[in-house]
Amino acid sequence: MTALASSNDAPVAVICGGGTLPAEVVEAARATGREVLAIAIKGEAAAALERFEPISLGWGQIGKLFDTMKKAGCHDVVLIGGVTRRPDFRSVAGDLGTLRRLPRIIAALTGGDDSLLVKVIGIFEDEGFRVIGAHEIAPSLLAGPGAIVGPEPAGEAVADMQLARQAVEALGRLDIGQAAVALGGRVIAVEGAEGTDAMLERCAELRRIGRVNAKGRIGVLVKRAKPGQDLRADLPTIGPKTIEAAAQAGLAGIALEAGRVFIAERDATLAAARDKGLFLHGFKGELDGA
């Protein structure tokens, strides 16, 4: 199907999963003057979204979802937030639009993170919508370049940052993760399916049991997008819990790929970094960049 003509004057549909970021994206987009149709995934969207009076739809209402967006005049669609529960299609019989699309939907639920996202995006595109990234309607939520909190990293921290950046690039090519920790010139942890915060808990345990021999705040967490990643979904994100976990792991700071990592609950996150004495630094995507 030919994509509907996109226009910044038309409402953008923001389909919201879990976490605090979806509500922040809706708020930031509206602050730019963009009209937003907020759609909450039942059982996933956080209570913070309620102030935007979202339309709440379940997995068995895909047909209704597409009809709702078309009636609202939406051309662009944003997918944001986590999905942790297995899709429940028990109500599908009541939505013929979902029933008709069910084979394609089920096919989209197989494969790795990247392939799943590509397939889900393809479903929306087949309906004539244009899927865009949340960063396109809410750029104010992204990490910027240079010092964000604290001083610029120097000395050993720079070396650890560069090493962790290389590790995440290698991970990303295998569709594994978006984060790594380097300390004292070696990579001590890489992100897997457990996520960044759980990876940092492992780092704290390694220091506690003496597998990592380090004194004081040392080591850097790096978060960056995967090489060639489709930026329309699943951009890396940090928040206050990430700061707390990094502090518990005894790290010196966190380096974020500028323009490709969201800082959720920004005020609280930056305040937590200052309180814990961690630096936050935004770097360019190229390994030889600052």
ChimeraX attribute file (.defattr): number of C-alpha atoms within 10 A of each C-alpha:
attribute: neighborCount
match mode: 1-to-1
recipient: residues
	/A:1	8
	/A:2	9
	/A:3	14
	/A:4	16
	/A:5	12
	/A:6	14
	/A:7	11
	/A:8	13
	/A:9	11
	/A:10	16
	/A:11	20
	/A:12	29
	/A:13	25
	/A:14	29
	/A:15	23
	/A:16	29
	/A:17	24
	/A:18	22
	/A:19	19
	/A:20	19
	/A:21	26
	/A:22	28
	/A:23	26
	/A:24	18
	/A:25	25
	/A:26	27
	/A:27	17
	/A:28	18
	/A:29	22
	/A:30	15
	/A:31	12
	/A:32	11
	/A:33	10
	/A:34	17
	/A:35	17
	/A:36	22
	/A:37	22
	/A:38	23
	/A:39	24
	/A:40	25
	/A:41	21
	/A:42	15
	/A:43	16
	/A:44	17
	/A:45	25
	/A:46	19
	/A:47	12
	/A:48	14
	/A:49	23
	/A:50	14
	/A:51	9
	/A:52	14
	/A:53	11
	/A:54	18
	/A:55	15
	/A:56	17
	/A:57	16
	/A:58	18
	/A:59	19
	/A:60	22
	/A:61	21
	/A:62	22
	/A:63	19
	/A:64	16
	/A:65	19
	/A:66	18
	/A:67	12
	/A:68	16
	/A:69	20
	/A:70	16
	/A:71	8
	/A:72	15
	/A:73	14
	/A:74	26
	/A:75	22
	/A:76	25
	/A:77	24
	/A:78	24
	/A:79	22
	/A:80	24
	/A:81	23
	/A:82	17
	/A:83	15
	/A:84	10
	/A:85	8
	/A:86	8
	/A:87	13
	/A:88	10
	/A:89	15
	/A:90	9
	/A:91	13
	/A:92	19
	/A:93	12
	/A:94	12
	/A:95	14
	/A:96	15
	/A:97	18
	/A:98	23
	/A:99	18
	/A:100	13
	/A:101	13
	/A:102	17
	/A:103	10
	/A:104	14
	/A:105	17
	/A:106	10
	/A:107	12
	/A:108	18
	/A:109	16
	/A:110	11
	/A:111	11
	/A:112	11
	/A:113	14
	/A:114	15
	/A:115	14
	/A:116	15
	/A:117	19
	/A:118	14
	/A:119	18
	/A:120	17
	/A:121	21
	/A:122	17
	/A:123	17
	/A:124	16
	/A:125	18
	/A:126	12
	/A:127	14
	/A:128	18
	/A:129	25
	/A:130	20
	/A:131	22
	/A:132	19
	/A:133	19
	/A:134	27
	/A:135	21
	/A:136	12
	/A:137	22
	/A:138	19
	/A:139	17
	/A:140	17
	/A:141	22
	/A:142	23
	/A:143	26
	/A:144	21
	/A:145	16
	/A:146	18
	/A:147	16
	/A:148	17
	/A:149	20
	/A:150	15
	/A:151	13
	/A:152	15
	/A:153	21
	/A:154	10
	/A:155	7
	/A:156	14
	/A:157	23
	/A:158	17
	/A:159	19
	/A:160	25
	/A:161	28
	/A:162	19
	/A:163	22
	/A:164	29
	/A:165	29
	/A:166	16
	/A:167	22
	/A:168	25
	/A:169	23
	/A:170	16
	/A:171	20
	/A:172	19
	/A:173	13
	/A:174	12
	/A:175	17
	/A:176	18
	/A:177	26
	/A:178	27
	/A:179	29
	/A:180	28
	/A:181	29
	/A:182	25
	/A:183	26
	/A:184	16
	/A:185	16
	/A:186	13
	/A:187	17
	/A:188	18
	/A:189	20
	/A:190	24
	/A:191	21
	/A:192	16
	/A:193	10
	/A:194	9
	/A:195	13
	/A:196	28
	/A:197	18
	/A:198	15
	/A:199	23
	/A:200	28
	/A:201	14
	/A:202	17
	/A:203	24
	/A:204	19
	/A:205	15
	/A:206	16
	/A:207	16
	/A:208	12
	/A:209	9
	/A:210	9
	/A:211	11
	/A:212	15
	/A:213	11
	/A:214	13
	/A:215	8
	/A:216	8
	/A:217	15
	/A:218	17
	/A:219	29
	/A:220	33
	/A:221	27
	/A:222	29
	/A:223	29
	/A:224	27
	/A:225	25
	/A:226	24
	/A:227	16
	/A:228	8
	/A:229	14
	/A:230	15
	/A:231	16
	/A:232	19
	/A:233	20
	/A:234	20
	/A:235	23
	/A:236	21
	/A:237	21
	/A:238	21
	/A:239	21
	/A:240	19
	/A:241	14
	/A:242	20
	/A:243	29
	/A:244	19
	/A:245	20
	/A:246	28
	/A:247	21
	/A:248	16
	/A:249	23
	/A:250	22
	/A:251	27
	/A:252	21
	/A:253	28
	/A:254	25
	/A:255	28
	/A:256	32
	/A:257	23
	/A:258	20
	/A:259	21
	/A:260	25
	/A:261	22
	/A:262	25
	/A:263	22
	/A:264	22
	/A:265	15
	/A:266	18
	/A:267	11
	/A:268	15
	/A:269	21
	/A:270	22
	/A:271	14
	/A:272	20
	/A:273	24
	/A:274	15
	/A:275	12
	/A:276	18
	/A:277	17
	/A:278	24
	/A:279	22
	/A:280	26
	/A:281	25
	/A:282	26
	/A:283	24
	/A:284	17
	/A:285	18
	/A:286	9
	/A:287	12
	/A:288	8
	/A:289	8
	/A:290	13
